[in-house]
Amino acid sequence: MVTIKQVSEAAGVSSATVSRVINNTDTVKEKTRQQVLAAMEKLGYRHNVIAASLASNKTHTIGYVVPELHGSFFGTMVAGSEKVLRRANKHMFVVTGHSDEALEKKEIEALLSRRCDALILHVEAVSDAYLVELASQDVPLVVVNRYIEAIGDRCISLDNVTGGYIATKHLLDLGHRDIGYLSGALFKADGINRLEGHKRALAEAGINYNPNLTYEGNFQAHSGEAGIEALEASGCHYTAVACANDEMASGAINALRSHGKRVPEDVSVIGFDNIDFASYLTPKLTTVDYPVREIGAMAANWILDQVYGNHKVVLEHILTPKLIERGTTRACD
């Protein structure tokens, strides 16, 4: 097997320089880098990651747990992390927990058994106590889209209550009083908190919350369609619909059109997340911005700082959402 020493002799550089090229550091001149790469190719050198990790006690891999790979939300978040980590020559193992406590724990343990240097966790079923205990074991981890006070310095989340409030307040400011609400799954914190914000905005406007105008979905487009069908079947009058995410909003718009209702002329619709396709719908979707790509990047930068000492990063632990006004809402006639 070809060694680093043999590559260094063939390239006419030191073994340390070869190591810097392998680790993709910025301290090697481009001409020297090309010499080393040419020698590696000529000799058929292949870097032994396992041996290197045993020597350095680092695998340069980060474990990443998300609830699912469906939809663009999680893809956008992971992409934000991956871009940062790739530039630092780190790699990711991405697994799914499907919002199931036993599976989330199993996947976390699997990542640790593979000697991941750190974890980025978007987990919804494991308890706060489990995550606090995991952090106490000196496992470098960042919890995203969830805030746990005991390990708040390792958490990055959005103020979902404020986000739900902003969405409904926007509709109220446009003169709507009969507002349907399509919630996400209410065993999830973000679903609960966004609905709480909706109720808060109604109460502030002196409007009683009507449970018949609320439908519990699952954050997927088909449940947005089902939500509109439920509102139609209820016989309740509504001029606007607030949706717990953009996917549900897109399903809701499709269902409204199937009932001959125009958006926003007949019914205003607002989403939540501001995922990429929101600005490509017709009309473009009014929504609440969730800087999910930035959250992914922030989590990755924190790990580079804490585990590898590459950056000096301070987490912004609770981010504030903002309204993105486009074309699916208008003043109530």
Secondary structure, DSSP 8 states (H G I E B T S, - for coil): ---HHHHHHHHTS-HHHHHHHHTT-TTS-HHHHHHHHHHHHHHT----HHHHHHHHS---EEEEEES-S-SHHHHHHHHHHHHHHHHTT-EEEEEE-TT-HHHHHHHHHHHHHTT-SEEEE--SSS-HHHHHHHHHTT--EEEES---GGGGGGEEEE-HHHHHHHHHHHHHHTT--SEEEEE--TTSHHHHHHHHHHHHHHHHTT----GGGEEE--SSHHHHHHHHHHHHHHT---SEEEESSHHHHHHHHHHHHHTT--TTTT-EEE-SB--GGGGGSSS--BEEE--HHHHHHHHHHHHIIIII---------EE--EEE--SS-----
